[in-house]
């Protein structure tokens, strides 16, 4: 570090310092603490919309959730424009090395596909490989009759480009830490030009528009999560220093202050701050990939559900909760992907408990593909408890049998779990999703491949 920086702090009489920023600022904070020989106590507050500081997996950096929220709104608007004008958008989202923001935006908005650097095993990524994925997604979606879509690319793909392809970037402006200013590298436009040229050679006419998303997100008004979270972090940073602490990044875990020593943040190979990357082995990433339209090896051998499962019922009980339609959508799409027929039951168990079989319908991709962003309950709901009397349970089982339902997904709270358990006890394959606690109850005889 520049000795003048430390000298300026000491001349100003600074004995305690709170830094707010990302990995480079955390490195500077650590360096100040070390070079001052303990004369300046330092605490760091994790701020970055990239969400890439080495916090525990369930703990975000502040700003990320707001940036994702704002990014989702932008991408949703682009998706509607794409549908209305029959075009494709290639959107590049900020994230110097990690793809958290791009994946978070793409997954929540329901973008056609998202490509992040972490999904590539090789140290370097060729520009052609990125274009192959986007081109393949466009062709695959056209095969279903949809000539529009949105591809979200992580800015971090630039950092992993083959060095030979980065050779043309030597004149690009760099920041004080020696990093290429990715905003100066128009990846979206380059992918647009390449893919549009390829498709033209195939005789495929398509309009592709490039869009960079990043600066619009950084100064958005904080959503309630970040507004509360930042109060907690600021308060905790002061309390940490007041209690004699130093040399750590503050975090809130389980509602309590947990300081993370700077030494634990250090990457032993580089001496810099470690970067938290997207865990591509996680369930969250697996689900994100499952709902993308992009070329996959499995396209040539689609997975199938067990032969005993052909029709999967979906029932919603209790009061509405935000996100219920997202569960309905995910269940229906995955069931269709597995070759099953998803059957949506209207108004919870209300009609099944009376042995009525007309209040249901077979669900389609077109019906559910966009409902995950809608409030309310597409299928309707009720508080009918099938365990309140033997007749209700018998009627429900008889109606399900008549409709040849092999498996059932129940969405609701504690009463729904009770009804689900009663039905499961009669040997129907069943999964219950609790909309209050987000807990999934899965009897051992329910195939894990059907749990979304």
Buried (B, 14 or more C-beta within 10 A) or exposed (E): EEEEEBEEBEEEEBEBBBBBBBBBBBBBBBBBBEEBEEEBBBBBBBBBBBBBBBBEEEBBBBBBBBBBBBBBBBBBEBBEBBBEEEBBBBBBBBBBBBBBBBBBBBBBBBBBBBBBBBBBEEEEBBBEBBBBBBBBBBBBBBEEEBBBBBBBBBBBBBBBBBEEBBEEBEEBEEEEEEEBEBBEBBBBBBBBBBBBEBBEEEEBEBBBBBBBBBEBBEEBEBBEBBEEBBEBBBEBBEEBBEEEBBBBBBBBEEEEBBBBEBEEBBEEEEEBBBBBBBEBEEEBBEEBBEBBBBBEEEEEEEEEBBEEBBBBBBBBBBEBBEBBBBBBBBBBBBBBBBEBBBBBBBBBBBBBBBBEBEBBEEBEEEBBBBBBBBEEBBBBBBBBBBBEEEEBBBBBBEBBEEBEBBBBBBBBBEBBBBBBBBBBEEEBBBBBBBBEEEEEBBBEEBBEBBBB
